[in-house]
Amino acid sequence: MRLTTIVAGSKAPAKRRNLWRLRISVLVIALTMTVSAVSASYPLTVYPVPTPSSVPFIITAGPDGALWFTEQSGNQIGRITTDGVVSEYLVPTPSSTPSGIAVGPDGALWFTEQSGNQIGRITTDGVVSEYPVPTLNSNPVRITAGPYGALWFTESYANQIGRITTDGVFSEYPIPTANSELGAIAAGPDGALWFTEQSSSQIGRITTAGVFSEYPVPIPPGDLADITAGPDGALWFTEQDSNKIGRITTAGVVSEYPVPTAGSLPTGITAGPNSALWFTEIYGNKIGRITTAGVITEYPLRVGQHRLIGPIIIAVGPDAALWFTAGPSNKIGRYAPQ
């Protein structure tokens, strides 16, 4: 499952588009349920997104004490308070497929529009601006705040890393490896940006001056998903079909740790409570925790007798709980480790 694949309005090859839809369909058929919330005494709470079939995807903590997320099929940016109140803001460009989202240095949220080929900006009051990416059909996927007051993003089809200032000025840097199919991106502890190359099975690094390094990971193409900076000065990433959590030092040394549940499809990952990394398991329907020593614990996501469908991307909220998108079930989840 490649998380760069567009869900709606896609110009991607049909094979990749159908793979994403097939996996979501299997999850929905196998695990269909209706839930809204559970008792506060239980560590899991689930909130439905008001727009049906909106496919919430990337989520991040905002500067206003709420969580913000993209709705790929809903063409909206969502906001959820720690009390579970959801607001939605329409993206002006129709069928833009909003994907990545991150807090900018200006106190606004910045997001990518895969089909719209734009970088969007939304204030905490819900005012949206859009900036066209210079390269046509670049397919901007993920975005992160970087050093010196700019944001950096991946351009999957154009095979480039993009940079945008808060004034809307772009720079673009071609990847050394052709057709690498860029995915997630994160700011590293070394002042550089680190990103996943899905087709070439590499972790990439770009300095703020545009100098690249690439480090191979011994996995099949298409396996890399999310990446984040860890509390130990390394970068941590998920390997979906290999069913592992990976770690790479800033010197490029890679370690891998198998997830105990077979075929769990680990996907999102973030630095979280207790100086550990926390990750999602789409097929396992679990939240995983891995220490910097590589010890993994898994927590099943259940509401009563039902399993939550397909946790995707995870972030730490302002309430120190773990918040995640559940795209196939059109919900936002909150998990508070006990």
Secondary structure, 3 states (H helix, E strand, C coil): CCCCCCCCCCCCCHHHHHHHHHHHHHHHHHHCCCCCCCCCCCCEEEEECCCCCCCEEEEEECCCCCEEEEECCCCEEEEECCCCCEEEEECCCCCCCEEEEEECCCCCEEEEECCCCEEEEECCCCCEEEEECCCCCCCEEEEEECHHHEEEEEECCCCEEEEEECCCCEEEEECCCCCCCEEEEEECCCCCEEEEECCCCEEEEECCCCCEEEEECCCCCCCEEEEEECCCCCEEEEECCCCEEEEECCCCCEEEEECCCCCCCEEEEEECHHHCEEEEECCCCEEEEECCCCCEEEEECEECCEECCCCCCEEECCCCCEEEEEHHHCEEEEECCC
